[in-house]
């Protein structure tokens, strides 16, 4: 068995080595897919798409949304008692048995590493009350992400009417999922063990995503296959601070296709820092600030993916003026970063100094009253 796995890994590695060299990788990729998308994760910038909005079945890549809902539930440590509704589900399985108890996190490992359809149903019932209730949660999360070409009817991706997504929507779901540390940890795991009550051994699971060991920087995410959907793959990889998400739907040569998309992204784009954390970008008029204006600084670094020759723009959204008191570090607005006509990121801007109203004192008040009287007296003399 080990020899077979080693041979398969070597064959895949040799296959990926046959991908175009870096110079050719900068050309728009071509592949066997029906639809494809390549997106930079932090900004959501679309680096490549073909039939990106076409609504298609997506098989087990559905489970990316299932896992996202699970990790965002805040219930990863909660124990789930497996019942008859959760066992014997068609297709890939982690062989759940009624009466055993697993945590939501353990089920999510089974969901993402071994694509367990039974794990998907167990999570749906535990977190949503039923498969239908959980599908409603999935659709609500899709609506929050602004997805126009996605609808879920189940948590596993087995063929069903009204269950579909698009390459670009699936990439956006994955971009959102990568914001969650638990999701990132699970999908980059190559090997995990979870309990199997009543057996002499536990469940040992190796991730089905072969790119994790064959592609430099690979860190996720999910395979999928049904006869209706064909071979589907969502891939994640990070190099030089740039996290890419590649999606191929109905792609007979999905491993090579995914590598070609990622190669293109890493060759043609780079993350460029347009703003440094703490950099002063402007000021806001404030009567009580030193010099009559309050300096404004970037709260975080601003980095966006750019092609060679592309120039970034920076636009500030700030109030026309501000009244004290203003605390140092107080949020004041945004810096919009982008290129051409495309907005790619918003960086929060904060006050780089404080502005405090002068304290009231009897002497200061008397001084103001006398100044007012003398000014009035001078005007009468004229």
C-alpha positions in Angstrom: 0.0 0.0 0.0 2.8 2.4 0.9 4.6 1.6 -2.3 1.5 2.4 -4.3 1.1 5.7 -2.5 4.7 6.6 -3.1 4.4 5.7 -6.7 1.3 7.8 -7.1 3.0 10.7 -5.4 6.0 10.4 -7.7 3.8 10.2 -10.8 1.9 13.3 -9.7 5.2 15.2 -9.0 6.6 14.3 -12.4 3.3 15.4 -14.0 3.4 18.8 -12.3 7.1 19.2 -13.4 5.8 19.0 -17.0 3.8 22.2 -16.5 5.1 25.2 -18.5 8.2 27.1 -17.4 7.8 30.4 -15.6 8.1 32.5 -18.7 5.2 30.6 -20.4 3.3 30.4 -17.2 2.6 34.2 -17.5 0.4 33.4 -20.5 -3.3 32.9 -19.8 -3.7 29.2 -18.8 -5.7 26.6 -20.8 -7.1 23.4 -19.4 -9.6 20.6 -19.6 -12.2 22.4 -17.4 -15.8 23.4 -18.1 -15.3 26.4 -15.8 -12.4 27.8 -13.9 -11.4 30.7 -11.6 -8.3 32.0 -10.0 -8.6 34.6 -7.2 -6.2 36.3 -4.7 -7.7 35.5 -1.3 -7.1 38.7 0.8 -8.5 41.1 -1.8 -10.8 38.8 -3.8 -9.2 40.1 -7.0 -10.1 37.8 -10.0 -6.8 36.9 -11.7 -8.4 34.6 -14.3 -11.8 33.2 -15.1 -13.4 31.1 -17.8 -17.1 30.6 -17.7 -16.7 31.9 -14.1 -20.4 32.6 -13.6 -21.8 29.5 -15.2 -24.1 27.6 -12.7 -22.8 24.0 -12.4 -23.0 21.0 -10.0 -19.9 21.0 -7.7 -20.0 17.6 -6.0 -18.0 17.4 -2.8 -16.5 20.9 -3.1 -19.9 21.7 -1.5 -18.3 20.7 1.7 -16.2 23.9 1.8 -19.4 25.8 2.7 -20.4 23.0 5.1 -17.0 23.3 6.9 -17.2 27.1 6.8 -20.6 27.0 8.6 -19.1 24.5 11.1 -16.0 26.5 12.0 -18.0 29.7 12.3 -20.6 28.1 14.6 -18.3 28.4 17.6 -19.2 24.8 18.4 -16.1 22.8 17.3 -15.6 21.4 20.8 -19.3 20.2 21.1 -19.9 16.5 21.2 -22.3 15.0 18.6 -24.0 11.6 19.3 -24.3 9.7 16.1 -27.8 8.4 15.3 -29.3 6.3 12.5 -30.1 9.4 10.3 -26.3 10.0 10.1 -25.1 6.5 9.0 -25.0 4.6 5.7 -25.1 7.7 3.6 -24.4 7.1 -0.1 -20.9 7.7 -1.5 -17.6 8.5 0.3 -17.8 7.8 4.1 -15.9 7.7 7.4 -18.2 4.8 8.4 -20.1 6.4 11.3 -22.0 4.1 13.6 -25.0 4.8 15.6 -24.2 5.4 19.3 -20.7 6.7 18.9 -19.8 10.2 19.9 -17.5 12.6 18.0 -16.9 16.3 18.3 -17.9 18.8 15.6 -14.2 19.4 14.9 -13.5 15.6 14.5 -16.4 15.4 12.1 -15.1 18.4 10.2 -11.7 16.6 9.7 -13.6 13.6 8.4 -15.6 15.9 6.1 -12.6 17.7 4.6 -9.8 15.0 4.6 -11.9 11.9 3.6 -14.9 13.7 2.1 -17.3 11.8 4.4 -20.9 12.3 3.3 -22.0 10.8 6.6 -19.9 13.4 8.4 -21.6 16.1 6.4 -25.1 14.8 7.4 -24.0 14.5 11.0 -22.8 18.1 11.0 -26.0 19.3 9.3 -28.3 17.6 11.8 -26.2 18.7 14.8 -25.8 22.3 13.7 -28.9 22.9 11.7 -31.4 20.6 13.3 -31.9 18.8 9.9 -30.3 18.6 6.5 -32.9 21.1 5.2 -32.3 23.4 8.2 -28.6 23.4 7.6 -29.0 23.9 3.9 -30.9 27.1 4.8 -28.0 28.2 6.9 -25.6 27.6 4.0 -27.8 29.6 1.7 -28.0 32.4 4.2 -24.2 32.5 4.4 -24.0 32.5 0.6 -26.4 35.5 0.6 -24.2 37.3 3.1 -21.3 36.8 0.7 -23.3 38.3 -2.1 -23.3 35.2 -4.3 -25.7 35.3 -7.2 -25.0 31.9 -8.8 -25.1 29.5 -5.8 -27.8 27.5 -4.1 -27.5 24.6 -1.7 -30.0 21.8 -1.0 -27.6 19.5 1.0 -24.3 19.6 2.9 -22.4 17.0 0.8 -22.8 17.7 -2.9 -24.6 14.5 -4.0 -26.7 15.3 -7.1 -29.9 17.2 -6.4 -32.1 19.6 -8.3 -31.4 23.1 -7.3 -27.9 22.4 -6.0 -25.3 24.4 -7.9 -22.6 27.0 -7.8 -20.2 28.7 -10.1 -16.4 28.7 -10.3 -16.2 32.4 -9.1 -18.8 31.9 -6.3 -16.9 28.8 -5.1 -13.7 30.8 -5.1 -15.4 33.5 -3.0 -16.7 31.0 -0.5 -13.2 29.6 -0.1 -11.7 33.1 0.3 -14.1 33.7 3.2 -13.3 30.3 4.7 -9.6 31.1 4.6 -10.3 34.0 7.0 -10.9 31.4 9.7 -7.8 29.9 11.3 -9.5 26.6 12.2 -10.6 26.1 8.6 -7.0 26.8 7.3 -5.6 24.3 9.9 -8.0 21.6 8.9 -7.7 21.8 5.1 -3.9 21.9 5.1 -3.7 18.7 7.3 -2.2 15.8 5.4 -3.0 13.1 8.0 -5.2 12.9 11.0 -6.6 10.3 13.4 -10.1 10.5 15.0 -11.7 8.0 17.4 -13.7 4.9 16.3 -15.5 3.7 19.4 -15.9 -0.1 19.6 -13.0 -0.9 17.3 -9.4 -1.9 18.1 -8.1 1.0 16.1 -9.0 4.6 15.4 -9.9 6.1 12.1 -6.6 7.1 10.3 -7.3 9.5 7.5 -5.0 10.8 4.7 -6.1 13.9 2.8 -7.4 13.2 -0.7 -5.8 16.5 -1.9 -2.6 15.3 -3.6 -1.4 18.8 -4.3 -0.6 19.2 -0.6 2.5 17.1 -1.1 3.2 17.8 -4.8 2.9 21.6 -5.2 5.1 24.2 -3.5 3.1 26.3 -1.1 -0.1 24.2 -1.3 -2.4 24.5 1.7 -5.8 23.3 0.8 -8.6 22.7 0.0 -11.1 20.1 -1.4 -11.7 17.5 -4.2 -15.0 16.4 -5.6 -16.5 14.0 -8.1 -19.9 12.8 -9.2 -20.9 11.7 -12.7 -23.0 14.8 -13.1 -20.4 17.3 -11.9 -17.3 15.6 -13.2 -13.9 16.0 -11.5 -13.9 19.2 -9.4 -11.0 20.7 -7.4 -10.6 23.8 -5.3 -6.9 24.4 -4.6 -5.1 26.8 -2.3 -1.4 27.8 -2.3 0.6 30.6 -0.7 4.0 32.0 -1.9 5.8 35.2 -1.0 2.8 36.4 1.0 0.3 35.9 -1.8 -2.5 33.4 -1.1 -4.2 32.1 -4.3 -7.5 30.1 -4.6 -7.9 28.1 -7.9 -11.2 26.4 -8.9 -11.8 23.9 -11.7 -15.2 22.4 -12.3 -15.8 19.4 -14.6 -12.0 19.1 -15.3 -10.9 15.6 -16.4 -7.2 16.7 -15.9 -7.9 18.5 -12.6 -4.5 18.1 -11.0 -2.5 19.5 -13.9 -5.2 22.2 -14.5 -5.0 23.4 -10.9 -1.2 23.6 -11.1 -1.3 25.5 -14.3 -3.7 28.1 -12.8 -1.6 28.5 -9.7 1.6 28.7 -11.8 0.0 31.5 -13.8 -1.0 33.4 -10.8 2.4 33.3 -9.1 4.2 34.1 -12.3 2.0 37.0 -13.5 1.2 38.7 -10.2 2.9 39.8 -7.0 1.7 41.3 -3.8 2.8 44.9 -3.6 2.7 47.0 -0.4 1.1 50.3 -1.2 0.8 51.4 2.4 3.0 50.6 5.4 1.4 50.1 8.8 1.7 53.4 10.7 2.4 55.4 7.6 1.1 59.0 7.7 -1.2 59.4 4.7 -2.8 62.8 5.3 -4.5 65.0 8.0 -7.9 66.2 9.1 -8.6 69.8 10.2 -9.1 70.0 13.9 -9.1 73.3 15.8 -7.6 71.8 19.0 -4.8 69.7 17.3 -1.3 71.0 17.1 -1.0 73.1 14.0 -4.8 73.0 13.5 -4.7 69.5 11.8 -4.7 65.9 13.0 -2.3 63.5 11.3 -3.8 60.3 10.0 -2.0 57.0 9.7 -2.7 53.5 8.2 -3.8 51.1 10.9 -2.5 48.1 8.9 -0.3 47.5 5.9 -2.1 47.8 2.5 -1.1 45.1 0.0 -2.7 44.3 -3.3 -1.9 41.9 -6.2 -0.6 43.6 -9.3 0.7 42.6 -12.7 3.9 43.9 -14.1 3.3 47.4 -15.4 0.1 48.0 -13.3 0.2 51.1 -11.1 -1.8 51.3 -7.8 -4.0 54.2 -6.8 -4.7 55.4 -3.3 -7.8 57.4 -2.4 -8.7 58.7 1.1 -12.1 58.7 2.7 -11.9 61.2 5.6 -14.2 63.7 7.3 -13.8 67.4 6.2 -13.0 68.3 9.7 -13.3 66.8 13.2 -13.9 68.2 16.7 -12.0 67.3 19.8 -11.6 65.3 21.9 -9.9 62.8 19.6 -8.0 59.9 21.1 -4.8 58.7 19.4 -5.7 55.5 17.5 -9.3 56.6 17.0 -10.8 55.4 13.7 -11.3 58.2 11.2 -11.8 56.7 7.8 -10.4 54.5 5.0 -7.7 54.4 2.4 -9.0 52.8 -0.8 -6.4 50.9 -2.8 -6.7 49.6 -6.3 -5.5 49.7 -9.9 -7.2 51.1 -13.0 -10.9 51.3 -12.1 -10.8 48.4 -9.7 -11.0 48.8 -6.0 -9.1 46.0 -4.3 -8.7 46.8 -0.6 -9.7 49.3 2.2 -7.2 50.1 4.9 -8.6 51.6 8.1 -7.1 55.0 9.0 -6.6 56.2 12.6 -5.6 59.4 14.4 -1.8 59.5 14.8 -2.1 62.0 17.6 -4.6 63.2 20.1 -6.6 66.4 20.2 -8.0 67.6 23.6 -10.2 70.5 24.3 -8.5 73.1 26.5 -9.5 72.7 30.2 -11.9 75.4 31.6 -10.4 77.7 34.2 -11.6 80.9 35.8 -8.6 82.8 34.4 -9.1 81.6 30.9 -12.9 82.5 31.0 -12.1 86.0 32.4 -9.6 86.5 29.6 -12.1 85.6 27.0 -14.8 87.9 28.5 -12.4 90.8 28.7 -11.2 90.3 25.1 -14.8 90.3 24.0 -15.5 93.6 25.9 -12.4 95.3 24.5 -13.3 94.2 21.0 -16.8 95.6 21.4 -15.5 98.9 22.9 -13.0 99.3 19.9 -15.9 98.8 17.4 -17.9 101.5 19.1 -15.0 104.0 18.9 -14.8 103.5 15.2 
